[in-house]
Amino acid sequence: VRLLAVIFGVSYSFAAFFASFAAEFAARRADVSLVFGLSGLIYFVLGAGGGMLSDRFGPRVVCCAGMLIIALGLAGGSVAGSMMAVYAAWGVGIGIGIALVYTPAIACVQPWFSQRRGLAAGIASAGIGAGTVVVPLLATAAIDLWDWRGAMRAVAVGVLVCGLGAAWWLRRA
C-alpha cells in the first residue's frame, strides 16, 4: 500500500508544482503539462520492464532502485535551470522510477494469498488513492513553507524515508 501511495502521490503532486514551473521558467501551460504526460507515458510503457526485472532480481532490489531514481529525479528537478531540465528530471527520471516500482509492487501482493487474492490486490491498490490525496497536499504545504525547490527536496527525502523503507521489506512469496 505504502509503495503505491508514494509513487502515485509523487506523480500527482506535479499539480502542486505546476504554477511554480510556469512562473519560474516563463513556460506555457502546454509546455509544463508535457512534463506530467512524459512521466506517465514512461511509467506505463516501461512498467512491463519493471516486472521482468523484478522476476529476475527480486522486487526488493528493483523497487529500491526505483525509489532511489524517483528521489534523484526530485532532487534534480529542485536544481533545474530550464524546462528541459525539468523534462529530464521529472518527466524521464520520475517516470523511470515509477516504472520500476509500480508493476513489482502490485505483483508482489497476490502470491502471498491463497484465498481472497483480489481483495488483497484491492487493498494494495488503495494506496494509489491515498497517495494521490495526501502527497499533493503535503507538497502544497511544503511549497508554502520553503518555495517549490525546497518542497521538491522535502518530497525527495520523504520518498527515501517512506518509499525506500517500504521497498526494503519486499520479498517474494
Buried (B, 14 or more C-beta within 10 A) or exposed (E): BBBBBBBBBBBBBBEBBBEBBBEBBEBEEEBBBBBBEBBBEBBBEBBEBBBEBBBEEBBBBBBBBBBBBBBBBBBBBBEBEEBEBBBBBBBBBBBBBBBBBBBBBBBBBBEEEEEEEEEBBEEBBEBBEBBBEBBBEBBBEBBEEEEBBEBBBBBBEBBBEBBBBBBEEBEEE
